Amino acid sequence: MLAKVSQKQNETAHFRAVLQLPPQSAELIAAEESYTVATGARVQMAKRFEDAKLQASVDATLKRRIATVTPEQITAIQDELLQVVGAETSARAAFDTVHREYSEATRSALRDHIAAYVEAIAQKAAELDELISAGAALSEQATRAHISLRSPVIATSSQMQKAYLSPLIKLVRGWL
């Protein structure tokens, strides 16, 4: 029994060790940071532009007041916003390129480990299905013989098999 527990622990430890994303490259981290900074700059500039437009609207409504934001200032802010949006677009494209490469390399590196993991799940589900079917068979025999075994596990084995294991097995087969 101890050997089986140890084998299961080793298998679980193996999958915990191999089912890990590889570390991100410095290039990916820098691209993500650059994109985040560019997005923050765009958000701030967009707020500044909206605030200026709002202030110009207020100024126009209160005609007796001297304008605090001129149309030239709004145009200048809008031009800055367009530059910031361009920088954000470039940063996003650079990030997307590096991230796509990282994603493809990660999928490739993990493909065999994931396949082995799915196979292990399928095997364990099949083993559990066989084990529970023994209890379901006993429950069926006891029911026909009008014997109460007073065991909730045996009494519900058939329901466990139908409600939980059958859908699980169908799901796992879809992964294979």
N, C-alpha and C positions, 0 to 999 in steps of 0.2 A: 504494500500500500504506500509506504514511504517513497519507494522508487517511482511510482506513478505520480504522486504529488510533486516530487522533485522534477520529473520530466515535464509536467504541465507548467511548473514554475519556469523551467528553462525555456520552454516554447514561448511563454508569455514574455519573459525577459528578452528573448531574441527579437520578438516582434516590436517590443517597446524600444529596443536599441536601433533596429533598422528602419522603422517607420518614423523617420525624422526628416524634416526639411533640411536641406543643406544650408549652411550659413549664407547670408546675402553678401554679395561682393561689395567692395568699397564703392565701386561705380554705381551699383544699384542704390545703395544708401545715399550717395551724393545726389543722384538723379531725383530720388524721392524727396530729399530735403530741398533741393532747388525748386521742384514743383510746388511743394508746400509753401515755400517763401513767396514764389510768384503768385500763387493763389491768394495768399494773405495780402499781398500788395494790390492785387486786382480788386479784392473786396474793399479794402480801405479807399482806393481811388474811386470805385463806383459809389461808395457812400459819400465821399467828398463831392462828386459830381451831382448826385441827387440832392445833397444839402444846398449846393450852389443854385441849382435850378429852383428849389423850393424858396430860397431866399430871394431870388430874382422875381419870383411870382408874388411874394409878399411885398417886395419893393414896388412892383407895378401896381398892386392893389392900393397901396398907400402913396398916392402920387405926390403928396406934399413932402415926402421924405426923400432925402438924398439916397441914391442907390448904393447899397453896400456891396453888391456884386454886379459887375458890368457884363454885357454880352461878350466882350473880348475875353474876360476872365473865364467865363463859362466855356468858350471855344478852346481856350488854352487848357483848361482842365479836361475837356473832352479829348483833345489831342493826346494829353498825357495818358488818359484812360486807354485810348486805342493802342498806345505803345506798350502799356502794361499788359493789356489783353494779348498782344502779339508775343510778348515775352512769356506769358503763361502758356500760350499755345505751343510755343517752341519747347518749353520745359516739359509740358505734358507729352509731347511727341517723343522727346528724348527718354523720359521715364518709361513710356509705353514700350519703346524698342528694347530697352535694357530689361524691363520686367518680363516681356514676352520671351526673351532669350533665357532668362532665369527660370521661368515657368516651364519652358520646353525641356531644359536641361534637368529640372527637378522631376518632371514626369518620366523622362527617360531613365534617370537614375533609380527611381522608385518602382518602375513598372514590374520588374520580376518579384520584388519584395511584396508588392500589393497583390500580385497574382498568387503568391504562396500564402499570403494572409487570407485571401478569399477562399482558397482551397482548404486551409485549416478550419475556417469557419464552417464551410460546407461539410467537412468530415465530422466536426464536433456536432453539428446539427443532425446529421444522419445517425451518429452514435446515440445521441439523446433521444431521437425519434424511436430507434430500436429499443432502447431501455424503457421508455415510457410505454411502448406498445406491449411490453410484457405485463405491466401493471394494468393496462386497459383490457388485455385478454383475461387476466385474473378477475377483474371487476365484472366482466361480462359473464364469466363462469359462475361467479358468486351470485350475481343477480338471477341467473337462470335457476340456480339451486336454492334461491330464497335464503341466502346466508348474508348476514351483515358482518362484514369484516371490521367494522369500526375503524377504518383507516381513511382519512380524508384524501391522502395521496392516491391510494388505490381507487377510491370512489371517483376521483376527478381525473384520472389518467386519460381517459378517452376524450374528455372535454379539453384538457391541456393540449393533447395531440391535435385536435381539430382547430381549436381557437388560436393556439400560439405557434406550435411547431410547423403545421402545414403551411401557413403563410410565410413563416421564416424560411422554410426550405424552398418555397417558390421564389421568394425574393433572392436568396443566395444563388439559386440556379440561373436567375436572370443576370447575375454578375459574372457567371462563368462564360 
